[in-house]
Every structure is written in structure tokens, then in C-alpha cells.
Amino acid sequence: MNDLSFARWSARFAAAGAALALVAGFTAAPATAAPGTSQAPPPVYIALGDSYAAGTGGGAYIAPPSGLPGECLQTAAAYPVLRNATLNLGCAGATTLDVAAVAERYAPALKSASVVTVTVGGNDVDAVQSAVACTVSPGSAACTAALYNSLGVKLRELPGKIKAMLDTVKKKAPQARIVLTGYPRLFTVSAAFTAEQNQAVRMMNASADLLNATIGYSALVNRVKYVSVTERFTGHGIGSADPWIVPPAGLCDPAVNCSPSPFDPFHPTATGYSQGYAAALAAARIP
């Protein structure tokens, strides 16, 4: 959920034919079983989405799959990696439109997918911009304007955008079980915050709830599964004694949880990805 522009790299997809060589890795010969026994093939799990799928905030960045831009900010702590994904196509900055474009580009790989997870929607509604504005100046006109833009304007458009994206993913992954995930509340009300800060925290958490409700509703009407992570992250937001979200400068402890990367704040830590996202998917038996 960063501000990186996918417009910079979408054109590269046209020249990324080499990425299709990855397909060979997803069409291996079926496993053989001993006589008299049966063996189910392992799931072909492909992950799509934004920085939360990429694992941004979880540690050192790693190179993404061929065909994606180097600035996808993927990490080895990403929940698709922890859940043994065959291919993680999550990339920082992705919107629903970008996810559809990635699905188009990787259609040969998705054709054999049995599970596809998607974490997206935050960039469509400028969620990080709201978090930044309200963290820097809680209760300000800038915070109010950012929340109105996110919830009053862009959230209304999100169901249609998710539907269009899912239509593309379903066409490219006709055999797959498709799963949408939600987002955590970024903050926890804390005695360490001022009354004004806690008021902003409540507004931002309510915004996260509305975003998740919209994603969950979209999953329902489009007949795909939705997995919430809200409960897993409860009590572990910024401001808690044990935050699973990377705090921004000014709210972090340099000796404990400040990140040297300007892109990491407002994303899960490695613990957040393992105990939050991966645990929620495991409980839902996905993949």
C-alpha cells in the first residue's frame, strides 16, 4: 500500500515475455503414487495483491518474480511465502486495476492454479495517505479531508472495481478457489496517546472496518471467500505494548521497532505476517 506508481512499470509487462517461462514450473508432470495408494497433488497457490501480499515491512526486500518491477518490496516474511505459495505476485502500490493487469500477464500460470489469494483495495481508497495525514496532524482539516476522500468518495467505487478485478482473475484461473483477505486495524487506543490522537485512532480504525466490510461484501456478492485478519491483530496495533505494525517515525522506538525503510511504516512486521495473516489463512484451511 505504497504510492509507487504502477504506470511506471505496466509497460514493461509487454516486454516481459521471459516471465512466461515460469509457467513450466507450474505444469510439472503429475506425481506418481505407489500401487494401491492414491496421492492428491499439492495445491498450486498463486498470490496477487499489494504491499500486504508482497510482505512489505517484514524485513529485507527480496527480488520479485521475473516480470515484476524490482520495487515491489517483497520480503521472505510475506504471508504467501509462509503459506508455501507457488508464486507470489504481490507488489507494493498495486490497485485492483493493477492486480487485473498482473493476472492478464501471468494467465498461463494462473490457468493451473488451484488457490488464488488477493489482498487489495487499500490503494484504491488511499488508505495510507489517510493514515499519514491523521498521524502527522490528528484532528486537523488535512486528516478530515483525507478520510472524506477515502471513505466518502473512493470507497463507494471499490465494489465495482473489485468485481471487475475478480472477473479477470476468475477467467484466468478457472479452476482456482479465490480468496480475498482484509486489512488489520493499524492502531490500538493507548494511554500513551493524547486524547486528540486517540480520537484519530478511533476514526482510522473505523475506516479500516469500513474498508474490510466493503471487501467482505464484495467477496460475498462475487461468490469468493473472505478471510478477516482483524481479530488476529486486535491488541497489536501501533500504540500497543506488542505492535505487529511497523510504526512511523515519532511513534516507534529506535532500539526496538523503527525501520530504516521509508516504505515499511503502516505495514505488518514479520510477526504480523506470521501470527496475523498466515495464521488466519491456516485457520481457514487456505491453501
C-alpha positions as CSV (number, residue, x, y, z in Angstrom):
1,M,0.0,0.0,0.0
2,N,2.6,2.5,-1.1
3,D,2.4,5.4,-3.5
4,L,4.6,3.7,-6.1
5,S,3.0,4.2,-9.5
6,F,2.2,1.0,-11.4
7,A,2.1,3.2,-14.5
8,R,5.9,3.2,-14.5
9,W,6.2,-0.5,-14.9
10,S,3.0,-1.7,-16.5
11,A,4.5,-1.0,-19.9
12,R,7.3,-3.4,-19.0
13,F,4.9,-6.3,-19.0
14,A,4.6,-6.1,-22.8
15,A,8.4,-6.8,-23.0
16,A,8.5,-9.4,-20.2
17,G,7.9,-12.5,-22.3
18,A,10.6,-14.2,-20.4
19,A,8.4,-14.3,-17.4
20,L,6.1,-16.8,-19.1
21,A,9.0,-19.3,-18.9
22,L,7.9,-19.6,-15.3
23,V,4.8,-21.5,-16.5
24,A,7.0,-24.6,-16.9
25,G,7.4,-24.7,-13.2
26,F,3.6,-24.9,-12.7
27,T,2.9,-27.6,-15.2
28,A,5.1,-30.4,-13.9
29,A,4.2,-34.0,-14.6
30,P,1.7,-35.4,-12.1
31,A,3.2,-37.1,-9.1
32,T,3.1,-40.9,-9.1
33,A,1.9,-43.0,-6.2
34,A,2.8,-46.5,-5.1
35,P,0.5,-49.2,-6.4
36,G,-2.7,-49.4,-4.4
37,T,-2.4,-45.9,-3.0
38,S,-3.6,-42.5,-4.0
39,Q,-1.9,-39.2,-3.7
40,A,-3.5,-35.8,-4.1
41,P,-1.4,-33.3,-6.0
42,P,-0.1,-30.4,-3.9
43,P,-2.1,-27.2,-4.4
44,V,-0.9,-24.6,-6.9
45,Y,-1.2,-21.5,-4.9
46,I,-0.7,-18.1,-6.5
47,A,-0.9,-14.8,-4.6
48,L,-1.9,-11.5,-6.0
49,G,-2.2,-8.1,-4.4
50,D,-0.5,-5.0,-3.0
51,S,2.3,-4.5,-0.5
52,Y,0.5,-6.5,2.2
53,A,0.7,-9.5,-0.2
54,A,4.3,-8.6,-1.0
55,G,5.3,-8.7,2.6
56,T,6.5,-5.1,2.8
57,G,7.5,-4.3,6.4
58,G,8.6,-7.8,7.1
59,G,12.3,-7.4,6.8
60,A,14.9,-7.2,4.0
61,Y,13.5,-6.9,0.5
62,I,14.0,-9.7,-2.0
63,A,13.8,-9.9,-5.7
64,P,10.3,-10.5,-7.0
65,P,9.4,-13.0,-9.8
66,S,10.7,-12.2,-13.2
67,G,8.4,-9.7,-15.0
68,L,7.5,-7.7,-11.9
69,P,9.4,-4.5,-11.1
70,G,12.2,-4.6,-8.6
71,E,10.5,-2.0,-6.4
72,C,7.7,-4.4,-5.5
73,L,9.1,-4.5,-1.9
74,Q,8.6,-8.2,-1.4
75,T,10.1,-9.9,1.7
76,A,10.6,-13.5,2.8
77,A,8.1,-12.8,5.6
78,A,5.2,-12.3,3.2
79,Y,2.2,-14.5,4.1
80,P,2.2,-16.2,0.7
81,V,5.7,-17.3,1.3
82,L,4.8,-18.6,4.7
83,R,1.9,-20.5,3.2
84,N,4.1,-22.1,0.6
85,A,2.8,-20.2,-2.4
86,T,4.0,-21.4,-5.8
87,L,4.2,-17.8,-7.0
88,N,3.9,-14.5,-5.1
89,L,2.8,-11.7,-7.4
90,G,2.1,-9.2,-4.7
91,C,3.6,-5.8,-5.4
92,A,3.7,-2.5,-3.4
93,G,1.4,0.1,-4.8
94,A,-1.0,-2.3,-6.6
95,T,-4.6,-1.3,-7.1
96,T,-7.5,-3.5,-8.3
97,L,-6.7,-2.4,-11.8
98,D,-3.0,-3.4,-11.4
99,V,-4.0,-6.8,-10.0
100,A,-6.1,-7.4,-13.1
101,A,-3.2,-6.5,-15.3
102,V,-0.9,-8.9,-13.4
103,A,-3.5,-11.6,-13.8
104,E,-3.6,-11.0,-17.6
105,R,0.2,-11.1,-17.8
106,Y,0.5,-14.3,-15.8
107,A,-2.5,-16.0,-17.3
108,P,-0.6,-19.2,-18.3
109,A,0.5,-19.7,-14.7
110,L,-3.0,-18.9,-13.3
111,K,-4.6,-21.4,-15.6
112,S,-3.3,-24.2,-13.4
113,A,-3.8,-22.5,-10.1
114,S,-6.0,-24.3,-7.5
115,V,-5.9,-21.4,-5.0
116,V,-5.5,-17.7,-5.5
117,T,-5.4,-15.2,-2.7
118,V,-5.8,-11.4,-3.2
119,T,-5.1,-8.6,-0.8
120,V,-6.1,-5.3,-2.5
121,G,-8.3,-2.3,-2.0
122,G,-6.2,-0.1,0.3
123,N,-4.5,1.8,-2.5
124,D,-7.8,2.2,-4.3
125,V,-9.1,4.2,-1.4
126,D,-5.8,6.0,-0.5
127,A,-5.7,4.3,3.0
128,V,-2.1,5.0,3.7
129,Q,-2.5,8.7,2.7
130,S,-5.2,8.9,5.3
131,A,-3.1,7.2,7.9
132,V,-0.2,9.6,7.3
133,A,-2.3,12.7,7.3
134,C,-4.0,11.7,10.6
135,T,-0.8,10.6,12.2
136,V,1.0,13.8,11.4
137,S,-1.8,16.0,12.4
138,P,-4.7,14.3,14.2
139,G,-7.9,16.3,14.3
140,S,-6.7,18.6,11.5
141,A,-8.5,19.7,8.4
142,A,-6.0,17.6,6.4
143,C,-6.9,14.5,8.3
144,T,-10.6,15.1,7.9
145,A,-10.2,15.8,4.1
146,A,-8.1,12.6,3.7
147,L,-10.7,10.5,5.5
148,Y,-13.5,12.0,3.4
149,N,-11.6,11.4,0.2
150,S,-11.1,7.8,1.3
151,L,-14.5,6.9,2.7
152,G,-16.8,9.4,1.2
153,V,-15.5,9.3,-2.4
154,K,-13.3,6.3,-3.2
155,L,-14.8,3.6,-1.0
156,R,-18.1,4.0,-3.0
157,E,-16.3,2.9,-6.1
158,L,-14.5,-0.1,-4.6
159,P,-17.1,-2.8,-5.0
160,G,-17.3,-2.2,-8.8
161,K,-13.5,-2.2,-9.0
162,I,-13.3,-5.4,-7.1
163,K,-15.9,-7.1,-9.3
164,A,-14.1,-6.1,-12.4
165,M,-10.8,-7.4,-11.0
166,L,-12.4,-10.7,-9.9
167,D,-14.0,-11.2,-13.3
168,T,-10.5,-11.1,-14.8
169,V,-9.0,-13.4,-12.1
170,K,-11.8,-15.9,-12.5
171,K,-11.3,-16.1,-16.2
172,K,-7.5,-16.6,-15.9
173,A,-7.8,-19.0,-13.0
174,P,-10.9,-21.0,-13.8
175,Q,-10.0,-23.9,-11.5
176,A,-9.0,-21.9,-8.5
177,R,-10.6,-21.2,-5.2
178,I,-10.3,-17.4,-4.9
179,V,-9.9,-15.8,-1.5
180,L,-9.9,-12.1,-0.6
181,T,-8.3,-11.0,2.6
182,G,-8.9,-8.0,4.7
183,Y,-6.6,-5.5,6.4
184,P,-5.7,-5.0,10.1
185,R,-6.6,-2.0,12.2
186,L,-3.3,-0.1,12.2
187,F,-3.6,1.4,15.7
188,T,-4.6,0.5,19.3
189,V,-6.0,3.1,21.6
190,S,-3.3,3.8,24.1
191,A,-2.7,5.8,27.3
192,A,0.5,7.0,25.7
193,F,-1.5,8.9,23.1
194,T,-3.1,12.3,23.7
195,A,-6.9,12.5,23.7
196,E,-6.7,14.0,20.2
197,Q,-4.5,11.2,19.0
198,N,-6.8,8.6,20.4
199,Q,-9.8,10.2,18.6
200,A,-7.9,10.0,15.4
201,V,-7.0,6.4,16.2
202,R,-10.7,5.5,16.6
203,M,-11.5,7.2,13.3
204,M,-8.8,5.4,11.4
205,N,-9.7,2.0,12.9
206,A,-13.4,2.7,11.9
207,S,-12.1,3.4,8.4
208,A,-10.3,0.1,8.4
209,D,-13.5,-1.6,9.5
210,L,-15.5,0.0,6.6
211,L,-12.8,-1.0,4.1
212,N,-12.9,-4.6,5.4
213,A,-16.7,-4.6,5.3
214,T,-16.7,-3.5,1.7
215,I,-14.1,-6.2,0.8
216,G,-16.1,-8.8,2.7
217,Y,-19.3,-7.7,1.0
218,S,-17.7,-7.8,-2.4
219,A,-16.4,-11.3,-1.7
220,L,-20.0,-12.4,-0.8
221,V,-21.7,-11.0,-3.9
222,N,-19.0,-12.3,-6.2
223,R,-19.1,-15.7,-4.6
224,V,-15.5,-15.9,-3.4
225,K,-14.2,-16.5,0.1
226,Y,-13.2,-13.7,2.5
227,V,-10.7,-14.1,5.3
228,S,-10.6,-11.4,8.0
229,V,-7.4,-10.6,9.9
230,T,-8.9,-8.0,12.3
231,E,-9.2,-10.4,15.2
232,R,-5.7,-11.7,14.8
233,F,-4.3,-8.1,15.0
234,T,-6.5,-6.9,17.8
235,G,-4.3,-5.5,20.6
236,H,-1.3,-5.4,18.3
237,G,-1.7,-2.1,16.5
238,I,0.6,0.9,16.8
239,G,0.4,2.1,20.3
240,S,0.1,-1.3,21.9
241,A,2.7,-3.0,24.0
242,D,3.3,-5.5,21.3
243,P,2.7,-3.9,17.9
244,W,2.6,-6.1,14.8
245,I,2.5,-3.0,12.6
246,V,5.7,-1.0,11.8
247,P,5.2,2.4,13.4
248,P,6.1,5.6,11.6
249,A,8.9,7.9,12.8
250,G,7.8,9.6,16.0
251,L,5.8,6.6,17.2
252,C,8.5,4.0,17.1
253,D,11.3,3.1,19.5
254,P,14.7,3.3,17.7
255,A,16.0,0.5,19.8
256,V,13.0,-1.8,19.1
257,N,10.8,-1.2,16.1
258,C,11.8,1.7,13.9
259,S,12.5,0.7,10.3
260,P,15.3,2.2,8.1
261,S,13.0,1.9,5.1
262,P,10.5,4.8,4.4
263,F,8.1,2.3,2.8
264,D,7.7,0.0,5.8
265,P,5.6,2.1,8.2
266,F,1.9,1.1,8.4
267,H,2.7,-2.4,7.2
268,P,2.8,-5.6,9.3
269,T,6.0,-6.8,10.9
270,A,7.3,-10.3,10.3
271,T,5.3,-11.3,13.4
272,G,2.2,-9.7,11.9
273,Y,2.5,-11.6,8.7
274,S,3.1,-15.0,10.5
275,Q,0.7,-14.6,13.5
276,G,-1.8,-12.4,11.7
277,Y,-2.1,-13.2,8.0
278,A,-0.6,-16.7,7.8
279,A,-2.4,-17.8,10.9
280,A,-5.7,-16.6,9.7
281,L,-5.3,-18.4,6.4
282,A,-4.2,-21.6,8.1
283,A,-7.3,-21.5,10.3
284,A,-9.4,-21.1,7.2
285,R,-7.5,-24.1,5.6
286,I,-6.1,-21.9,2.8
287,P,-4.4,-23.1,0.7
